[in-house]
Amino acid sequence: MEIKKFVIPAQAAIQTLIFQNCLKVSLISNHWIPAYAGMTE
């Protein structure tokens, strides 16, 4: 029986982790948007 191994390039794995972290931040910060000077009237 032949066992096939799947290799994921390290860069792809790192990009996936970065994407997941950005997604978490965007989901958390979705309820609060900081107001900067000039944004409010």
C-alpha positions as CSV (number, residue, x, y, z in Angstrom):
1,M,0.0,0.0,0.0
2,E,1.4,3.3,-1.0
3,I,1.1,6.3,1.4
4,K,0.9,9.6,-0.3
5,K,2.1,12.7,1.6
6,F,0.9,16.1,0.9
7,V,3.4,18.9,1.4
8,I,2.2,22.5,2.0
9,P,4.8,25.1,1.4
10,A,5.8,27.0,4.5
11,Q,4.9,30.4,2.9
12,A,1.3,29.2,2.1
13,A,0.9,28.0,5.7
14,I,2.1,31.4,7.1
15,Q,-0.2,33.3,4.8
16,T,-3.1,31.2,6.0
17,L,-2.3,32.0,9.6
18,I,-2.0,35.7,8.8
19,F,-5.4,35.6,7.0
20,Q,-7.0,33.8,10.0
21,N,-5.6,36.4,12.4
22,C,-6.8,39.3,10.2
23,L,-10.2,37.7,9.9
24,K,-10.4,37.4,13.7
25,V,-9.5,41.1,14.1
26,S,-12.1,42.2,11.5
27,L,-14.8,40.1,13.2
28,I,-13.9,41.5,16.6
29,S,-13.6,45.1,15.4
30,N,-16.7,44.9,13.3
31,H,-18.7,46.3,16.3
32,W,-16.4,49.2,17.0
33,I,-14.9,51.6,14.5
34,P,-12.5,54.3,15.9
35,A,-13.4,57.8,14.9
36,Y,-10.5,59.9,13.6
37,A,-10.2,63.6,13.2
38,G,-12.4,64.7,10.3
39,M,-14.6,61.6,10.2
40,T,-17.5,63.1,12.2
41,E,-19.5,66.2,11.3
